[in-house]
Amino acid sequence: MRERVVIAGAGHAAGQVVASLRQHKFAGQIVLVGDEPYLPYQRPPLSKKFLAGEMPAERLYVKPVSFYEEAEVELHLETSITAIDRDGNRLHVEGGDDIAYDKLVLALGSRVRPLPVAGTKLKGVHYLRSIADVEGIRDDLEPGRKLVVIGAGYIGLEVAAVARQAGLEVTVIEMANRVMSRVVSPEISDFYQIEHTNQGVRFRLSASVAALKGKKRVKAVTTSEGEQLPADLVVIGVGILPNTELASAAGLDVEDGIVVDDHCRTSDPDIFAVGDCTLHPNSIYARRLRLESVHNALEQAKTAAANLCGKDVAYTQVPWFWSDQYDLKLQIAGLSEGYDDVVVRGNPADRSFSCLYLKSGRLIAVNAINAPRDFVQSKPLIADRAELSPDQLADTGIPLKDMPA
């Protein structure tokens, strides 16, 4: 009897699990269950080229429909999972028959964090997480309209950039006192705020939202300070939450994510988990991490598939991320949390420079703006926990790959 692997979720990680299983010559059955009507697709372009209308939906797909046909994948799209029956090794689904599994991969992803104020159900108010979300936003992106973006993280600033280039008036509201404060240093925050301001974006920092106003359609955003900002549309980007409810209800270990080991196994040996929904060990930083990252989703998917095929593969990676805003590409390697020194390498005025983060003399992260060589060459140094002096790192005459550690 052929082993049956069921993948719960149909995002980027799920598509990679399918591809990697077949690459490893897995001869069993593969079943993929997703609640959207789409094949597994990429999410990063949603707030970039797809929002700007520069990419058709078909190009978002991880693999074309022909791939799943040739790989003999049993697809259950537009199918909501209601429970995991660990005793019976099956999934309960809404309005359909149970789906049996021998091994289960939870690629459940994440969802938007809701903004807890009145008015979020008004027309013209959008979150951005799916193809359908972006199609709704694009219908409202008309030149001259007033857009208020709530949240100055990656998503919020990417939306602001696309909207300005489309001719909208844009205001960004952020609770913190600087943009992208959760992931970058003040030097990077200041650079991006200046860039957006020069493009015509207005900021309200250290400000929170009290309510969204309007009758049927949003007309204004009221801040907790009492300011009322006119708005023809609003995009909310205040973070995401891991989808852990099914795992928790099934009795799996869950903290800030579904707990997995370095082989992507959960507390149940028949169940693996990958992507945004997981809390996994990282040997480089010596702690558990939950990462909202395409790189993490893909590499965990490859790791889980290898172990499902009898390999012994441990997941250990330098996390990395990116953001495209105007003609600026921000590439982040590593995690800067807890740094005690930051080195600026290059000149921000040249619109090509890096910030390198040290903790107790060790390189822990790099933010590279239009500096892809620094980004690429920093990753092995971060993985090796290299000890480097600030003077070394600041010297642009020495490539990072040639730094004497």
PESULLIN-V595983 format. One record per residue. N is the residue number from 1. OMEGA is omega in degrees with one decimal (999 if undefined). BURIAL is 1 if it has 24 or more other ideal C-beta (glycine too) atoms within 12 Angstrom, else 0. D_LAST is the distance of its C-alpha to the last C-alpha in Angstrom with 1 decimal. Layout:
# PESULLIN-V595983
n omega burial d_last
N OMEGA BURIAL D_LAST
N OMEGA BURIAL D_LAST
This chain:
# PESULLIN-V595983
n omega burial d_last
1 -177.8 0 53.8
2 177.1 0 50.7
3 -175.5 0 48.0
4 177.3 1 48.0
5 177.5 1 44.7
6 178.3 1 45.4
7 179.9 1 42.8
8 -174.4 1 43.7
9 -176.4 1 42.5
10 176.2 1 42.4
11 -176.8 1 39.3
12 -178.9 1 36.2
13 -179.4 1 35.0
14 178.3 1 38.5
15 179.4 1 38.7
16 176.3 1 35.5
17 179.1 1 36.8
18 -177.1 1 39.9
19 -177.1 1 38.1
20 176.6 1 35.7
21 -179.1 1 38.6
22 176.2 1 40.5
23 178.1 0 37.5
24 177.4 1 37.3
25 174.4 0 41.1
26 -173.7 1 42.2
27 -177.3 0 46.0
28 178.6 1 47.1
29 175.6 1 48.4
30 179.4 1 46.1
31 179.7 1 47.5
32 -176.2 1 45.9
33 179.6 1 47.3
34 -176.5 1 46.7
35 175.2 1 48.6
36 -179.7 1 48.3
37 -173.6 0 50.4
38 167.6 1 47.4
39 177.6 1 45.3
40 -176.6 1 41.7
41 179.5 1 40.1
42 177.4 1 37.0
43 -177.4 1 37.0
44 -179.8 1 34.3
45 -176.4 1 36.7
46 -177.5 1 39.5
47 -177.9 1 38.4
48 -172.9 1 37.4
49 -179.5 0 39.3
50 177.3 1 41.8
51 -179.1 1 42.8
52 -179.7 1 43.2
53 -177.7 0 45.4
54 -177.6 0 43.2
55 176.5 0 42.8
56 -177.6 0 45.7
57 -177.0 0 45.5
58 -179.6 0 45.5
59 175.7 0 42.1
60 -174.0 1 40.6
61 176.5 1 41.5
62 177.2 1 38.7
63 178.0 1 41.2
64 -178.5 0 44.8
65 -179.5 0 47.8
66 178.6 0 48.4
67 -177.5 0 45.1
68 176.1 1 46.4
69 -179.1 0 49.8
70 178.9 0 48.4
71 178.6 1 46.2
72 178.3 0 49.3
73 175.7 1 47.9
74 -174.9 0 50.5
75 172.3 1 49.9
76 178.6 1 51.2
77 -175.1 1 50.5
78 -177.4 0 52.0
79 -178.5 1 52.1
80 176.2 1 51.2
81 -178.5 1 50.1
82 -179.1 0 51.9
83 172.5 0 50.8
84 176.8 1 49.0
85 -176.9 1 51.4
86 179.7 1 49.1
87 -178.4 0 52.2
88 -177.4 0 53.7
89 179.1 1 50.5
90 175.2 1 51.6
91 170.0 1 51.0
92 -179.6 1 53.8
93 -177.4 1 54.0
94 173.8 0 56.2
95 -179.3 0 59.5
96 179.7 0 58.7
97 175.3 0 58.6
98 178.4 0 55.9
99 -176.5 1 53.0
100 176.3 1 52.3
101 165.5 1 48.9
102 173.3 1 47.5
103 -177.5 1 44.0
104 173.9 1 43.1
105 177.7 1 40.0
106 176.5 1 39.9
107 -166.7 1 38.4
108 174.6 1 40.2
109 -175.4 1 37.8
110 179.9 1 38.4
111 -178.8 1 41.0
112 173.0 1 41.3
113 -177.9 0 41.5
114 175.3 0 45.0
115 -172.4 1 45.8
116 177.1 0 48.2
117 178.2 1 50.7
118 172.0 0 54.1
119 -176.4 1 54.6
120 179.0 1 51.8
121 179.9 0 54.4
122 173.1 1 55.9
123 -179.1 0 56.0
124 177.2 1 53.2
125 -172.4 1 50.7
126 161.2 1 47.8
127 -179.9 1 44.8
128 178.5 1 42.4
129 -172.3 1 41.3
130 175.0 1 43.5
131 -179.0 1 45.2
132 177.6 0 48.4
133 -176.3 1 46.7
134 178.3 1 45.5
135 176.6 0 48.9
136 178.7 0 50.5
137 -177.5 1 48.2
138 178.5 1 48.8
139 -178.0 0 52.5
140 -176.2 1 52.1
141 179.4 1 49.8
142 179.8 0 52.6
143 178.7 0 52.1
144 178.5 0 53.2
145 -179.9 1 52.8
146 178.1 1 51.1
147 170.1 1 48.1
148 176.6 1 46.5
149 179.2 1 43.2
150 -177.3 1 42.4
151 -177.8 1 38.7
152 171.0 1 35.9
153 179.6 1 33.3
154 -173.5 1 32.3
155 -178.0 1 35.8
156 -178.1 1 37.7
157 175.8 1 35.9
158 176.6 1 36.1
159 178.7 1 39.8
160 -179.6 1 40.2
161 179.7 1 38.8
162 -177.7 1 41.0
163 177.5 1 44.0
164 179.6 1 43.6
165 176.5 1 43.4
166 174.9 1 46.6
167 177.4 0 48.4
168 169.6 1 48.5
169 -171.0 1 48.3
170 170.8 1 45.3
171 179.5 1 44.6
172 176.8 1 41.7
173 -178.6 1 42.1
174 -179.3 1 39.1
175 179.7 1 39.3
176 -178.3 1 36.0
177 176.3 0 35.6
178 -177.0 1 33.2
179 178.7 1 32.7
180 -172.5 1 30.2
181 -176.6 1 29.5
182 -169.6 1 28.5
183 -177.0 1 25.5
184 -179.8 1 24.3
185 175.7 1 23.7
186 179.6 0 26.6
187 178.8 1 25.2
188 178.5 1 25.5
189 -178.6 1 28.8
190 -180.0 0 30.3
191 -177.5 1 29.4
192 177.7 1 31.1
193 177.6 1 34.0
194 179.7 0 34.7
195 -179.9 1 34.5
196 178.5 1 37.0
197 178.0 0 39.2
198 178.1 0 39.4
199 177.0 1 40.5
200 178.2 0 43.3
201 175.4 1 41.9
202 -177.6 1 43.1
203 166.7 1 41.3
204 -178.7 1 42.6
205 -176.1 1 39.7
206 -178.0 0 40.1
207 177.4 1 43.2
208 -176.9 1 44.5
209 177.8 1 47.3
210 -178.1 0 50.6
211 169.2 1 52.5
212 -171.9 1 53.1
213 177.5 1 56.6
214 176.9 1 59.1
215 175.2 0 62.1
216 -178.6 0 61.3
217 -179.4 0 58.4
218 178.8 1 55.7
219 -176.8 1 56.7
220 172.8 1 54.4
221 178.6 1 51.5
222 178.5 1 52.2
223 179.4 1 49.3
224 177.1 0 49.6
225 176.9 0 50.1
226 178.4 0 53.2
227 178.4 0 52.2
228 -177.3 0 53.7
229 177.4 1 51.8
230 -177.2 0 53.9
231 170.2 1 52.5
232 173.6 1 53.9
233 -178.5 1 51.1
234 171.7 1 48.2
235 -177.7 1 45.0
236 177.5 1 43.5
237 -174.1 1 39.8
238 175.4 1 39.0
239 179.2 1 36.7
240 179.3 1 37.4
241 179.2 0 38.4
242 178.4 1 37.6
243 -175.6 1 40.7
244 -170.7 1 40.9
245 179.6 0 44.6
246 179.9 1 45.7
247 -179.7 1 43.1
248 -179.8 1 44.1
249 179.4 0 47.8
250 176.6 1 47.3
251 175.2 0 45.8
252 177.5 1 42.2
253 -179.3 1 39.4
254 171.8 1 38.6
255 171.3 0 36.6
256 -172.2 0 34.9
257 177.1 1 35.2
258 -174.5 1 36.4
259 176.7 1 34.3
260 174.2 1 32.8
261 -176.5 1 30.7
262 172.9 1 27.7
263 -179.8 1 30.4
264 174.6 1 32.0
265 173.2 1 35.0
266 176.9 1 37.0
267 172.7 0 39.0
268 -175.5 1 41.6
269 178.0 0 40.6
270 -174.3 1 42.7
271 173.9 1 40.9
272 175.0 1 37.4
273 -175.2 1 36.1
274 170.7 1 33.6
275 -173.6 1 32.5
276 -173.4 1 33.1
277 -171.9 1 35.4
278 169.3 1 33.0
279 -169.3 1 31.0
280 178.7 1 28.4
281 175.8 1 25.6
282 -174.7 1 22.0
283 -179.0 0 19.6
284 -177.9 1 16.5
285 175.4 1 18.3
286 175.4 0 20.5
287 177.6 0 23.7
288 -178.1 0 26.4
289 164.3 1 26.3
290 -172.7 1 29.1
291 174.8 1 27.9
292 -166.9 1 30.2
293 175.6 1 28.4
294 -179.9 1 29.7
295 179.2 1 26.4
296 -179.2 1 26.8
297 -177.8 1 30.5
298 -176.7 1 30.1
299 174.8 1 27.4
300 178.3 1 29.4
301 177.6 1 32.5
302 -179.7 1 31.1
303 -179.8 1 30.0
304 -179.4 1 33.4
305 179.6 1 35.3
306 -179.5 1 33.5
307 174.1 1 34.3
308 -179.7 1 37.9
309 174.1 1 38.2
310 176.7 0 37.3
311 174.5 0 33.7
312 -173.5 0 31.1
313 177.6 1 28.4
314 -179.9 0 26.1
315 173.1 1 24.9
316 -173.2 1 21.2
317 166.6 1 19.9
318 180.0 1 17.8
319 171.7 1 20.8
320 -171.5 1 21.6
321 172.8 1 24.6
322 176.4 1 26.2
323 176.1 1 29.1
324 177.7 1 31.3
325 -173.4 1 33.3
326 178.9 1 35.3
327 -177.5 0 33.2
328 173.1 1 29.9
329 175.1 1 27.6
330 177.5 1 25.3
331 -176.1 1 22.6
332 172.7 1 20.8
333 179.0 1 17.9
334 -178.4 1 17.5
335 -174.0 1 19.5
336 -177.9 1 19.2
337 177.5 0 21.8
338 -179.3 0 21.1
339 177.5 1 18.4
340 176.0 0 18.6
341 177.0 1 17.0
342 -177.9 1 17.2
343 175.5 1 16.0
344 -178.2 1 18.4
345 -175.2 1 17.0
346 -174.4 1 20.2
347 178.8 0 23.8
348 179.8 1 25.7
349 178.0 0 28.9
350 -179.1 0 27.8
351 174.8 0 27.7
352 -177.5 1 24.3
353 179.2 1 21.3
354 168.0 1 18.7
355 -177.6 1 18.0
356 -171.8 1 14.6
357 179.3 1 15.0
358 172.2 1 13.2
359 -175.7 1 14.6
360 176.7 0 14.0
361 -178.9 0 10.7
362 176.7 1 9.6
363 -178.0 1 10.1
364 -177.8 1 13.4
365 175.9 1 15.3
366 169.1 1 16.0
367 -177.2 1 19.5
368 177.5 1 20.1
369 -175.8 1 23.6
370 179.6 1 24.7
371 -173.6 1 21.2
372 -179.2 0 20.8
373 177.7 1 18.0
374 180.0 1 15.7
375 -176.9 1 17.1
376 -174.1 0 16.7
377 -179.8 1 13.1
378 -172.3 1 12.0
379 176.7 1 13.5
380 178.7 0 11.3
381 177.8 1 8.3
382 179.8 1 11.0
383 -179.2 1 12.4
384 -178.7 0 9.4
385 -174.6 1 9.3
386 173.6 1 5.6
387 -175.3 0 5.6
388 -179.6 1 5.7
389 177.0 0 8.8
390 179.8 0 11.9
391 176.0 0 12.6
392 -174.1 1 9.6
393 -177.8 1 10.6
394 -175.6 1 14.2
395 -178.0 0 14.2
396 177.0 1 16.0
397 178.7 0 16.1
398 176.5 0 12.6
399 -179.2 0 12.6
400 -178.9 1 10.0
401 -179.2 0 9.9
402 -179.2 0 8.8
403 175.2 1 5.9
404 -176.2 0 3.8
405 999 0 0.0
